[in-house]
Every structure is written in C-alpha cells, then in structure tokens.
Amino acid sequence: MDWIIRLFTDTDSIAHIALLYSIVIAVGILLGKIKIGGISLGVTFVLFAGIVAGHIGFTAPVNILSFIQDFGLILFVFCIGLQVGPGFFESFKKGGVTLNLLSTTTVLLNVAVMFACYFLFFDTNDKTNLPMMVGTLYGAVTNTPGLGAANEALESVWADKSTLPQIASGYACAYPLGVLGIIGATIAVRFITGTKLAEEEEELREAEAEDPHAKPHQMHLKVNNTYLAGRTVEQINEFLNRDVVFSRLMHEGKVSIPSSQDVLEMGDEVLVVCAEADAEAIQAFIGPEIEMAWEEEDSNQPMISRRIVVTNSSMNGKTLGKMHFSSVYGVTVTRISRQGLDVFASRNYRFQVGDKILVVGPKDNVSRIAEMMGNSVKRLDHPNIATIFIGIIVGILFGSIPFAIPGMPVPMKLGIAGGPLIIAILIGRFGHRMKLNTYTTTSANMMLREIGLVLFLASVGIKAGANFWHTVVQGDGLLYVATGFIITIVPILIVGVIARLKFKFNYFTLMGMIAGTCTDPPALAYANSICSREAPAIGYSTVYPLSMFLRIFTAQLIVLFCCG
C-alpha cells in the first residue's frame, strides 16, 4: 500500500499533482451541478473544492500552483476576448450607448460601495483588509476573471509574498449570495417601479412587428425587354443593382428554379420576389405583370427551419438589415449564435465568419441563403491553434509594458490578464484584416476557456485553503458575506430604477442588461424563463463585452493604485 500513500502525499510527484487537480476539478464540477431553488453555482464550485483540498493538506508546491493558476488565467481571458471581440465595438453604436453607460455606472457603483463598506466596517490600518474587500467585490458580482486580474496585480505590488492576502477567500464568501442577490435585486426593481410583466411582453410584441418599409412583394412577370434576351440571372441582378430573387422560371412550358447562370429569353415567365418599394422599377425593366397558371405550385413549397453557418468571408461586417432576407428571399432569421452566445437578430447585427443563424422559410429559398452564407462546416472544423498562441505571445508582451504613473509605487502594467484580453478583443474584431484566421468553433473556444477557468479556480482554491479557516471562520468571514451582499444589491437597485423610470427601458431588456453587467449566466437564465421573447438576450449581449473588459481592468486599477 506504500505506492498509493506516496501518490497522495508526495507533493513533488507529477502523478500526485495531476491527481490533485483531477479530483478537485471533477468533484467541484459535479457538486456545482446541484441546484437549490433552481439555481446552481456551476463551475465556480471548483474553487470551494480546492479550498477543502488545501485545508486538509492535499496540496502541491507553490511554484507549480502559481504557474498553473497563471496559465489557466491567460487561456481563460484570451478565449473570452476572442468571444466578445467581434461585437465589442458594435455595442457602442446607436441603441447600445445608453445601455452601456448604465452598465458602466453599475460597475463604478460596485467599486464605490466596496470602498464605502471598507471604510465603514473594516480597520483601514490593516493593509490586508482592502485586498480582501477586492476579492469580496468580485465574488459579489460573480466575476471570476476580475478575481484573476486582481490576484495577478496584487502579486506584482505586494512586497512580502509570505503575507500575500488570499483574496479568493473573500470571493468565496460573497459568491453564493452574489448569485442570489443579482436575481433578487432584479425582482425588487420590478416591484419598486410597479412593472407588470404582461404589459412588458405586449410592448415587445408591438416593437417586433414587421417593418412596413421592408415588406416583400411577389410578382409574375413576362420578359419583353429585348436587352434581357440571352442574359443570365446573375447579369440581370448586377444590372438592376437591387435586391431581387427570381424564384421560378417558365421557359418553353417547363417550370424550374433558376440558378444564377440560367439564361432568360423573350417570352419567358418569371416569379419575382423583391422589396415592395422596388416593385414598380423592376416591373418596368423586365415586363408586364401577368396571371400564371403555376402560381399554386409555389405556395405548396414546404416551410422549413434550418441552422446555417456563416463561412463565406465576404459576409464579414455585413449587417442583417441590408441583406433583406425577409423582403427579397421570403425567409426570416430568428436567432443568431456567436461563440455559444445567443444574440438577438436585430437589423444592425453585423455578421462574422463562424456565426450560426436559424433561418425559417420556403425550402428552396432557405437553400439559397445557405449557399450565399457558405454553410461549409468542414471549413471551420480545423482549429486555429497558431492564431491563439500568436495572440497570447503578443498579449503577454503588451501586458508587460510598464507605464510610469506619478504617485504609484511601481509602474503600471496590464499584466497577464489585461494584456491578452485587449489583444484578443482586437484580434477577434480586426484579425481578418491581418489575414489571421481568428475563428474557433464554439466547442473549441468553450473547451479552452473552461479548462483555463477550472485550472485557475482549482489553483486559487488550493492556495487559499491553508488559511481559509483562520481567515473566514475565525476572522471576518461573516462580514465579507454581509458586505458582499450590499455590494451586489445597492448598485442594481439604483441603476435599475433609473433605467426603468427615466430611460423607460423595457423590463426584460433591463434584466438582460443587469445579468450582462454582472456577467452572470444564472441571472440571464432566470430572465429567459419568464420572458418568451429575445429582449433579455439583447440587453445581455449589448453590455457583456464592455462589462467584462471593465471588470478586469478596474480590478487591476484598484489593486495597483490602492493596495501597493
């Protein structure tokens, strides 16, 4: 039995270290799936499993823990940057500016309330209290990347590493009530403002009614323009320079679905779909409108829904509204997914390679959209590992550049959290201009991100576990819980009420905005459970990119300016 004892006690053994992480991560993920009141802590429970392991002495050398912790953090934040990058700058455009300003206000209020609690309830002469409150702050807003950024910055400014505060303990204390507090405060906003869910649903239904300026128009025309004789459908489309689809063609008594290379001749009969505003001009160019005997055949075409992957690079940057899918092609885009995040199919949405769109309409027309968008899944299956690690190299170099600021004890650096995050956002948005294939499949991005996250959480938990009992149970643990709850609910109540009463935001959009500001999936899941429309996803996806960036960046600023 000596071999199994050594396996669990020989901390320098590679097998021991691999076993330690495997047990902590597996136990944490399994326990994190347990739901209480319909809410679970998810992957964050790995942190608690690590704390228990560290507390009972099941640990590894500190240098190994630190390396795995930092490498996991780099992978995590870089993959987040790639995910939010394509939509980061678009979130500031019309329609999203006010939501992002409210989200930014919430982030700043979280920081302000944290400092207020620090000065009111803690001994400011104890230099460990402020870093512990920073950990509490990020547990209160359920933001793990912020914890990682704060922890990394703290290690760079703390002189005596032997007394380095384990801020993960504060995070662990505040996190459970943080999840509940975000949902509870959102519900409180509803009652404070007298919001009725049925009225908010009706408001969304009216707002999502069909745009009268983009109504589809269908015509049966007879070709009598001699210019068209011998021209292909593609040539005619280019000449018209309007959104028009030739849905059916009758040539010499035979009906077919025309391709772009089919040729029109004098006397041919065509079924044309176009925007209502373009109908008169197209009719004047092609020929008179007629009655067609095969009209009913088209109406029998089956309606289908199909998920299409954007793989055509020419679609990068094009907006959904300008594609005229409804008016020209007779199909509707009902849902868009990017990097695992469902996004509302608004007219201003800009496509990126790798987006998945759910299209509903006649079978043939849906097939045309699939051909236009690419829909070659095989092209996206190959992982772009080189781009990821090139980005990490540039991100680490960028994060290591020192910025001397008067009054700061050490030059400011973005570090291994901020540097890779910013570079990943820029690569995710502009990488295609530098011939970098930045797309990674949703599963690949999620896998890398989750591996990085669990390695980080396990390492932080194991390191914090040794002092957890002294810090939390015998120390200020209950105070961290209470102040964390205050940090969670006060900013949401203030901003939520202002957003409803002053800016008149729909309550469901507001719920999504609050969930996105706290980067909290359980809160979004709750919002989706009580709303039948996509408003929560709109609010969440609009503010999520900026909020994630601000959470990570403010974590470093607080530590670098105030904890040195």
C-alpha positions in Angstrom: 0.0 0.0 0.0 3.0 2.3 0.1 2.6 3.3 -3.5 -0.9 4.6 -3.0 0.1 6.5 0.1 3.0 8.1 -1.7 0.6 9.0 -4.6 -1.4 11.2 -2.2 1.4 12.5 0.0 4.5 13.0 -2.3 3.8 16.6 -3.4 6.7 16.7 -5.8 5.4 13.8 -7.9 3.8 14.6 -11.3 1.3 11.9 -10.7 0.3 13.5 -7.3 -0.2 16.9 -8.9 -2.2 15.5 -11.8 -4.3 13.5 -9.3 -4.8 16.6 -7.1 -6.2 18.7 -10.0 -8.3 15.9 -11.4 -10.0 15.2 -8.1 -10.6 18.9 -7.2 -11.9 19.8 -10.7 -14.1 16.7 -11.0 -15.6 17.0 -7.5 -16.1 20.7 -8.0 -17.9 20.4 -11.3 -20.2 17.6 -10.1 -21.2 19.4 -6.9 -21.7 22.6 -8.9 -24.5 21.0 -10.8 -26.6 20.6 -7.7 -29.4 23.1 -7.8 -31.0 24.8 -4.8 -34.2 26.7 -5.7 -33.4 26.2 -9.3 -30.0 27.9 -9.1 -26.6 26.3 -9.1 -23.1 27.7 -8.6 -21.8 25.9 -11.7 -18.1 25.6 -12.4 -17.3 28.1 -9.6 -17.7 25.2 -7.1 -14.3 24.1 -8.2 -12.9 27.0 -6.1 -14.7 25.6 -3.0 -13.4 22.0 -3.7 -9.9 23.4 -4.0 -10.3 25.3 -0.6 -11.3 22.0 1.1 -8.3 20.2 -0.5 -5.9 22.9 0.6 -7.4 23.0 4.1 -6.8 19.2 4.7 -3.3 19.4 3.3 -3.9 17.8 -0.1 -1.8 20.3 -2.0 1.2 20.8 -4.4 4.4 23.0 -4.4 3.5 26.7 -4.5 5.5 27.4 -7.7 3.5 24.7 -9.5 0.2 26.0 -8.2 1.2 29.6 -9.3 2.2 28.5 -12.8 -1.0 26.5 -13.5 -3.0 29.3 -12.0 -1.5 32.0 -14.3 -1.5 29.8 -17.4 -5.2 28.9 -16.8 -6.0 32.6 -16.3 -4.3 33.5 -19.6 -6.2 30.9 -21.5 -9.5 31.9 -19.9 -9.3 35.7 -20.5 -7.9 35.2 -24.1 -10.8 33.0 -25.1 -13.2 35.5 -23.5 -11.6 38.2 -25.6 -12.0 36.2 -28.8 -15.6 35.6 -27.9 -16.6 39.2 -27.2 -14.2 40.9 -29.7 -16.4 40.8 -32.8 -19.3 42.6 -31.0 -17.2 44.8 -28.7 -17.1 48.0 -30.8 -20.6 47.5 -32.3 -22.0 47.6 -28.8 -21.2 51.3 -28.6 -23.3 52.2 -31.6 -26.8 53.6 -31.7 -29.2 51.7 -29.4 -26.4 50.3 -27.2 -24.8 53.5 -25.9 -27.3 54.2 -23.2 -27.3 50.6 -22.0 -23.5 50.5 -21.9 -23.5 53.8 -20.0 -25.9 52.3 -17.4 -23.8 49.2 -17.2 -20.6 51.3 -16.7 -22.4 53.2 -14.0 -23.2 49.9 -12.3 -19.6 48.8 -12.4 -18.4 52.1 -10.9 -21.1 51.9 -8.2 -20.0 48.4 -7.3 -16.5 49.8 -6.7 -17.8 52.8 -4.8 -19.9 50.7 -2.5 -17.0 48.4 -1.9 -14.8 51.3 -0.7 -17.7 52.6 1.4 -18.0 49.3 3.2 -14.2 49.1 3.6 -14.1 52.5 5.4 -17.3 51.9 7.4 -16.7 48.3 8.6 -13.0 47.5 8.5 -9.8 48.6 10.1 -8.1 50.7 7.5 -4.8 50.4 9.3 -4.7 46.7 8.4 -3.2 46.7 4.9 -4.7 43.2 4.2 -8.3 44.4 4.5 -8.6 46.3 1.3 -7.2 43.4 -0.9 -9.7 41.1 0.8 -12.5 43.5 0.0 -11.4 43.5 -3.6 -11.9 39.7 -3.6 -15.3 40.2 -1.9 -16.2 42.7 -4.6 -15.6 40.2 -7.4 -17.5 37.4 -5.5 -20.4 39.8 -5.1 -20.6 40.5 -8.8 -19.8 36.8 -9.7 -16.9 37.8 -11.9 -14.1 35.3 -11.9 -11.8 37.0 -14.5 -11.8 40.1 -12.3 -10.6 38.0 -9.3 -7.8 36.6 -11.5 -6.8 40.1 -12.7 -6.8 41.4 -9.1 -4.8 38.4 -7.8 -2.2 38.8 -10.5 -1.8 42.6 -9.9 -1.6 42.0 -6.2 1.3 39.6 -6.6 3.2 42.3 -8.6 2.9 45.0 -5.9 2.9 43.1 -2.6 6.4 43.3 -1.2 6.3 40.3 1.3 5.0 37.3 -0.6 4.7 35.3 2.6 1.9 37.7 3.8 0.1 37.9 0.5 -3.6 38.1 1.2 -5.6 35.2 -0.2 -8.4 37.3 -1.7 -10.1 34.2 -3.1 -11.4 33.7 0.5 -13.4 36.9 0.3 -14.6 35.9 -3.2 -15.8 32.5 -1.9 -17.7 34.2 1.0 -19.5 36.6 -1.3 -20.2 34.5 -4.3 -23.2 32.4 -3.2 -25.2 35.4 -2.1 -24.0 37.3 -5.1 -25.8 34.9 -7.4 -29.0 35.1 -5.4 -28.6 38.9 -4.8 -28.4 39.7 -8.5 -31.7 37.9 -9.2 -33.3 39.2 -6.0 -32.4 42.8 -6.7 -33.7 42.5 -10.3 -37.1 41.3 -8.9 -37.1 44.1 -6.4 -36.7 46.7 -9.2 -39.8 45.3 -10.8 -41.9 45.9 -7.6 -40.3 49.2 -6.8 -41.2 50.5 -10.3 -44.6 48.9 -10.4 -43.8 46.9 -13.6 -46.3 44.4 -14.9 -44.8 41.5 -16.9 -47.8 41.1 -19.2 -47.6 44.8 -20.3 -43.8 44.5 -21.0 -44.5 41.4 -23.1 -47.1 43.3 -25.1 -44.7 46.2 -25.6 -42.1 43.8 -27.0 -44.6 42.2 -29.4 -45.6 45.6 -30.8 -42.0 46.7 -31.2 -41.1 43.5 -33.0 -43.9 43.9 -35.6 -42.8 43.7 -39.2 -41.1 46.8 -40.6 -43.5 48.3 -43.1 -40.6 49.6 -45.2 -39.3 46.1 -45.8 -42.5 44.2 -46.9 -41.9 41.5 -49.5 -43.7 41.8 -52.8 -44.2 38.9 -55.2 -44.9 39.4 -59.0 -45.5 37.2 -62.0 -43.8 38.9 -65.0 -43.4 38.2 -68.7 -40.0 39.1 -70.2 -40.5 41.5 -73.0 -37.3 43.6 -72.7 -35.0 42.7 -75.6 -32.0 43.7 -73.6 -32.6 40.7 -71.3 -32.6 38.1 -74.1 -29.5 35.9 -73.7 -28.6 37.4 -70.3 -28.0 35.3 -67.2 -29.9 35.8 -64.0 -26.6 36.9 -62.4 -26.0 39.6 -65.1 -29.6 40.9 -64.7 -29.2 41.2 -60.9 -25.9 43.1 -61.3 -27.5 45.5 -63.8 -30.6 46.1 -61.6 -28.4 46.7 -58.5 -31.5 46.0 -56.4 -32.4 43.1 -54.0 -34.4 40.8 -56.2 -34.8 37.0 -56.4 -36.0 35.0 -59.4 -38.0 32.3 -57.6 -39.5 30.5 -60.6 -38.8 30.4 -64.3 -41.1 29.1 -67.1 -39.2 28.5 -70.3 -40.8 26.7 -73.2 -43.6 25.4 -71.0 -41.2 23.9 -68.3 -41.1 25.3 -64.8 -37.7 25.4 -63.0 -36.0 27.1 -60.1 -33.5 29.3 -61.8 -29.8 29.4 -60.8 -27.5 32.4 -61.2 -26.3 31.0 -64.6 -29.7 30.4 -66.2 -30.4 32.5 -69.3 -33.6 34.4 -69.9 -35.2 34.7 -73.3 -38.0 36.8 -74.7 -41.4 35.5 -73.7 -40.2 33.7 -70.6 -42.3 34.0 -67.5 -40.7 34.6 -64.1 -41.9 34.7 -60.5 -40.0 37.6 -58.8 -39.7 38.4 -55.1 -38.5 41.9 -54.2 -38.9 44.7 -51.7 -42.3 46.5 -52.2 -40.5 49.8 -52.8 -38.6 48.3 -55.8 -41.5 46.5 -57.4 -42.5 49.3 -59.9 -39.0 49.8 -61.2 -38.3 46.0 -61.6 -41.6 45.5 -63.4 -40.9 48.4 -65.8 -37.5 46.8 -66.6 -38.5 43.2 -67.1 -42.0 43.3 -68.4 -45.7 43.4 -67.6 -47.3 41.6 -64.7 -49.4 38.5 -65.7 -51.5 35.7 -64.3 -49.6 32.5 -64.2 -51.2 29.0 -64.1 -48.4 27.6 -62.0 -48.8 30.1 -59.2 -50.3 27.5 -56.8 -47.2 25.2 -57.2 -45.1 27.7 -55.4 -47.5 28.1 -52.5 -47.2 24.3 -51.8 -43.4 24.6 -51.2 -42.8 23.3 -47.7 -41.7 25.7 -44.9 -38.6 24.6 -43.0 -36.2 25.9 -40.3 -32.5 25.4 -40.8 -29.4 26.4 -38.9 -26.8 27.8 -41.3 -23.1 28.5 -40.5 -21.5 31.7 -42.0 -18.3 30.5 -43.7 -18.2 32.9 -46.6 -15.6 35.6 -45.7 -17.4 38.2 -47.9 -20.2 38.2 -45.3 -17.8 39.7 -42.6 -19.1 43.0 -41.5 -22.4 43.0 -43.4 -25.5 44.0 -41.5 -28.6 41.8 -41.3 -30.9 44.6 -42.2 -29.1 45.3 -45.5 -29.3 41.6 -46.6 -33.2 42.0 -47.0 -33.7 38.3 -46.2 -37.5 38.8 -45.5 -38.4 41.1 -48.3 -36.3 39.6 -51.0 -35.8 35.9 -50.1 -39.0 35.4 -48.2 -37.2 33.9 -45.2 -36.8 35.1 -41.6 -33.6 35.0 -39.4 -35.0 34.2 -36.0 -31.8 33.6 -34.0 -28.1 34.1 -34.2 -25.4 32.4 -32.2 -21.9 33.6 -31.8 -19.3 31.7 -29.8 -22.0 29.9 -27.9 -23.8 33.2 -27.0 -27.3 33.7 -28.4 -27.8 37.1 -29.9 -31.0 38.9 -30.9 -31.3 39.1 -34.7 -31.6 42.9 -34.9 -31.3 44.8 -38.2 -28.0 46.3 -37.1 -26.3 42.9 -36.4 -23.0 42.5 -38.2 -22.1 39.0 -39.4 -18.8 37.4 -38.7 -17.4 34.1 -40.0 -18.5 31.3 -37.6 -21.9 32.9 -36.8 -24.8 30.4 -36.8 -28.1 31.7 -38.0 -31.5 30.0 -37.7 -33.4 30.6 -40.9 -37.1 29.9 -41.4 -38.9 30.0 -44.8 -39.6 28.0 -48.0 -37.2 25.2 -48.5 -35.7 26.4 -51.8 -35.2 30.0 -50.5 -33.5 28.7 -47.3 -31.1 26.7 -49.5 -30.3 29.9 -51.4 -29.4 31.6 -48.2 -27.2 28.6 -47.2 -25.3 28.9 -50.4 -24.9 32.7 -50.0 -23.6 32.4 -46.4 -21.2 29.5 -47.2 -22.5 26.9 -44.7 -19.4 24.8 -45.1 -18.9 23.4 -41.6 -15.9 21.4 -42.7 -14.0 24.6 -43.4 -14.4 25.7 -39.8 -13.6 22.4 -38.1 -9.9 22.8 -38.3 -8.7 24.5 -35.1 -6.6 27.7 -35.5 -4.1 26.9 -32.7 -1.4 29.1 -34.2 -3.6 32.3 -34.1 -4.4 31.6 -30.4 -0.8 31.3 -29.3 0.4 34.2 -31.5 -2.2 36.3 -29.8 -1.1 35.1 -26.4 2.5 36.0 -27.2 1.5 39.5 -28.3 -0.8 39.8 -25.3 1.9 38.9 -22.8 4.3 41.3 -24.4 1.7 44.1 -24.4 0.7 43.3 -20.8 4.4 43.5 -19.7 4.9 47.1 -21.0 5.4 49.3 -17.9 3.5 52.7 -17.7 5.0 55.0 -15.1 2.3 57.0 -13.3 3.2 59.6 -10.7 2.2 58.5 -7.2 2.2 54.8 -7.9 4.8 52.6 -6.1 5.5 50.6 -9.2 4.9 51.2 -12.9 1.5 50.1 -14.0 1.2 47.0 -16.3 -1.8 45.4 -17.8 -0.3 42.1 -16.8 -1.1 38.6 -18.0 -4.9 39.2 -17.6 -5.3 42.7 -19.1 -2.8 42.3 -22.0 -4.1 39.1 -23.5 -7.7 40.3 -23.0 -7.2 43.5 -25.0 -5.2 41.8 -27.8 -7.8 39.0 -28.0 -10.6 41.6 -28.4 -8.6 43.4 -31.2 -7.8 40.1 -32.9 -11.4 38.9 -32.6 -12.6 42.1 -34.3 -9.9 43.0 -36.8 -7.9 39.8 -37.2 -9.3 39.0 -40.7 -7.8 42.3 -41.9 -4.3 40.9 -40.9 -5.0 37.6 -42.7 -5.3 35.9 -39.3 -8.0 33.2 -39.2 -9.4 34.1 -35.8 -12.4 31.8 -35.8 -12.6 28.9 -33.4 -15.6 26.6 -33.1 -17.9 27.2 -30.2 -16.9 23.9 -28.7 -13.2 24.6 -29.1 -13.5 28.1 -27.5 -15.6 26.8 -24.7 -13.3 23.8 -24.1 -10.1 26.1 -23.9 -12.0 28.6 -21.8 -13.4 26.1 -19.3 -10.0 24.3 -19.0 -8.3 27.6 -18.2 -11.1 28.6 -15.8 -11.0 25.3 -13.8 -7.2 25.3 -13.6 -7.3 28.8 -12.3 -10.1 28.2 -9.8 -8.5 24.9 -8.5 -5.1 26.6 -8.0 -6.5 29.6 -6.3 -8.7 27.4 -4.0 -5.8 25.1 -3.1 -3.6 28.0 -2.2 -6.3 29.8 -0.2 -7.4 26.6 1.6 -4.4 26.5 4.0 -5.5 29.8 5.7 -9.2 29.7 4.9 -10.3 28.6 8.4 -8.4 31.3 10.1 -9.4 34.0 7.6 -13.1 33.2 7.3 -14.3 31.2 10.2 -12.2 32.8 12.9 -11.8 36.1 11.1 -14.2 38.4 9.2 -16.0 35.7 7.1 -19.5 36.8 8.1 -18.6 40.4 7.5 -17.4 39.5 3.9 -20.7 37.8 3.3 -22.7 40.8 4.6 -20.7 43.5 2.8 -20.7 41.4 -0.4 -24.5 41.3 -0.4 -24.6 45.1 0.0 -22.1 45.5 -2.9 -24.4 43.2 -5.0 -27.8 44.8 -4.5 -27.3 48.5 -3.9 -25.9 49.4 -7.4 -28.6 47.2 -9.2 -31.4 48.9 -7.3 -30.1 52.4 -8.1 -29.4 51.8 -11.8 -32.3 49.5 -12.3 -34.9 52.1 -11.0 -33.2 54.9 -13.0 -33.2 52.8 -16.2 -36.9 52.0 -15.8 -38.3 55.4 -14.7 -36.0 57.8 -16.5 -34.9 55.9 -19.6 -38.1 53.8 -20.0 -36.2 50.6 -20.8 -38.3 47.5 -21.2 -38.0 45.5 -18.0 -36.9 42.3 -19.8 -34.2 44.2 -21.7 -33.2 45.7 -18.3 -33.0 42.2 -16.8 -30.6 41.1 -19.6 -28.5 44.3 -19.1 -28.1 43.6 -15.3 -27.1 39.9 -16.0 -24.6 41.1 -18.6 -23.2 43.7 -16.4 -22.5 41.1 -13.7 -21.5 38.6 -16.4 -23.9 36.2 -14.6 -25.4 33.4 -16.7 -27.8 32.2 -13.9 -29.4 35.7 -13.9 -29.9 35.6 -17.7 -31.3 32.1 -17.5 -33.9 33.4 -15.0 -34.8 36.3 -17.3 -35.3 33.9 -20.2 -37.5 31.7 -18.1 -40.1 34.5 -17.6 -39.9 36.1 -21.0 -41.0 34.5 -24.2 -39.1 36.9 -26.4 -35.4 37.8 -27.0 -35.3 41.0 -25.0 -33.1 39.6 -22.2 -30.6 38.4 -24.8 -30.5 41.8 -26.4 -29.6 43.5 -23.1 -27.1 40.8 -22.1 -25.2 40.7 -25.4 -25.1 44.5 -25.7 -23.3 45.2 -22.4 -21.4 41.9 -21.9 -18.3 42.8 -23.9 -17.7 46.2 -22.3 -18.7 45.0 -18.8 -16.2 42.1 -18.9 -13.4 44.4 -20.0 -14.3 47.0 -17.2 -14.5 44.3 -14.5 -11.0 43.0 -15.4 -9.5 46.5 -15.9 -10.9 48.1 -12.8 -9.7 45.1 -10.7 -6.1 45.9 -11.7 -6.5 49.7 -11.2 -7.9 49.3 -7.7 -5.0 47.0 -6.7 -2.2 49.0 -8.4 -3.4 52.3 -7.1 -4.6 51.4 -3.6 -3.0 48.2 -2.5 0.7 48.8 -3.1 
